[in-house]
Structure formats: structure tokens, C-alpha cells
Amino acid sequence: MSQENVEILRRAISHLQARARSATGVLSTVQTLSGSGTHPIFPQVGVDADGNAIFAWPNPPGVVRARERSATGVLGPVQPLSGPGAGDQQIAVNSDGHAVIVWVTGEDASGDTRIAAAFGP
């Protein structure tokens, strides 16, 4: 089990930040996940058994984006996952580090909710 077992999210008005807390309570430096002025809303985080994390958030106009953070603190690029109008994203990560992110894309003509997903190691 990793020493880094908690990811802490902080949503500022214009950007998203995170830091890790080790099992002994030591906090990592604060890292900015989203660009300034992106106004992320309702962020989610998933962490695997090794301390690798994936973050997801929609920002206006409702494009769901994701970013990975390794257990050593290395950030991957911001990845857009959806088109405009998406939200209500959720993340699940298994102990092997495989993640799935699902989100609502809206309703179809009959009023049924449409859901999309992305997954990967």
C-alpha cells in the first residue's frame, strides 16, 4: 500500500488544485490541475492502491476534463473527454490502476438521459 493515500482537492474560483497527504500526515506541495480562468465545477478524484490519482471536472460550457497525477507527484496533461453540455461525472479506480469516468451528456429527443464513459490504465 502506498504511503500517499489521500488526495485533497481545492476548487478556487478560477482553477482546481490538489495535494497529497501521506499515511503519516505529511502534505505534498499544492499543484494546479486546471488552467487559470477555467472555472472548474464539482471535481471528482479516484486513487488506486499505489497512490496514483485521476481527477475529473467539467468547466463551462460543460466539457468534462481529466488529469492524472502519479504517486510521485508527476502530472499528466489535461485531457478533454466530452463535448459541451456534459457533467455529473463520477470516477471509479480499481487496485490495479484501471479507471473509468462516466458522465451525463444530456437527454435525447424522448427525454432519456444519455451517459458516456472513458476508461483506461
C-alpha positions in Angstrom: 0.0 0.0 0.0 1.3 3.4 -0.9 2.3 6.0 1.7 0.3 8.6 -0.2 -3.3 7.6 0.5 -5.3 10.8 0.4 -5.8 13.3 -2.4 -7.1 16.7 -1.3 -8.9 18.8 -3.8 -9.3 22.6 -3.6 -11.5 24.4 -6.0 -10.7 28.1 -6.3 -12.9 30.4 -8.2 -10.9 30.1 -11.4 -8.9 26.9 -11.2 -8.5 23.5 -9.5 -5.7 22.5 -7.1 -4.7 19.3 -5.3 -2.2 18.0 -2.9 -1.5 14.5 -1.4 -1.3 13.6 2.3 0.9 10.7 3.2 -0.2 8.0 5.7 1.9 9.9 8.3 0.1 13.2 7.6 2.8 14.9 5.6 1.3 17.2 2.9 2.8 17.5 -0.6 3.1 20.8 -2.3 0.0 22.2 -3.9 -0.3 21.5 -7.6 -2.6 23.3 -10.0 -4.7 20.9 -12.1 -6.6 23.2 -14.4 -5.6 26.3 -16.2 -6.3 29.7 -14.7 -9.7 31.1 -15.7 -11.2 27.6 -16.5 -13.7 27.8 -13.6 -13.9 24.0 -12.9 -17.0 22.8 -11.0 -17.8 19.7 -9.0 -14.4 18.0 -9.2 -14.0 14.3 -8.5 -10.9 12.2 -7.7 -10.1 8.5 -7.8 -7.0 7.0 -6.2 -5.5 3.5 -6.8 -3.7 1.3 -4.2 -0.3 2.8 -5.2 -1.3 6.4 -4.7 -1.8 7.3 -8.4 -4.8 9.6 -8.8 -7.1 10.7 -11.6 -9.1 13.9 -11.4 -12.2 14.9 -13.5 -14.2 18.0 -13.6 -16.5 19.9 -16.0 -15.9 23.5 -16.8 -18.0 25.9 -18.7 -19.5 25.2 -21.2 -19.7 21.7 -19.6 -16.7 20.0 -21.1 -15.6 17.1 -18.8 -11.8 17.1 -18.5 -9.4 14.7 -16.7 -5.9 14.8 -15.5 -3.7 12.1 -13.9 -1.2 12.5 -11.0 1.3 9.8 -10.3 2.1 8.7 -6.8 5.4 10.6 -7.1 3.6 13.9 -8.0 4.1 14.0 -11.8 1.1 15.5 -13.5 -0.1 14.2 -16.9 -1.7 16.5 -19.5 -5.3 17.8 -19.2 -7.5 15.6 -21.4 -10.9 16.8 -22.7 -13.3 13.8 -22.5 -16.6 15.2 -23.7 -18.2 17.8 -25.8 -20.1 20.8 -24.4 -23.1 20.2 -22.2 -21.7 17.3 -20.1 -21.5 17.0 -16.3 -22.3 14.9 -13.3 -19.0 12.9 -13.8 -18.1 10.1 -11.5 -14.8 8.1 -11.2 -14.0 4.6 -10.2 -10.5 3.2 -9.9 -9.5 -0.4 -9.1 -6.5 -1.5 -7.2 -4.6 -2.2 -10.5 -5.0 1.5 -11.5 -7.6 1.0 -14.2 -10.1 3.9 -14.1 -13.5 4.6 -15.6 -15.0 8.0 -15.7 -18.7 8.3 -16.6 -20.7 11.5 -17.3 -24.1 12.6 -18.4 -24.2 14.1 -21.8 -27.8 15.3 -21.7 -31.2 14.0 -22.9 -32.2 12.6 -26.2 -35.4 13.5 -28.1 -37.5 11.1 -26.0 -36.2 12.6 -22.7 -34.0 9.7 -21.8 -30.7 10.5 -20.2 -27.6 9.9 -22.3 -24.4 8.7 -20.5 -20.9 8.4 -21.9 -17.7 6.9 -20.4 -13.9 6.8 -20.8 -11.6 4.2 -19.3 -8.0 3.2 -19.3 -5.0 2.3 -17.2 
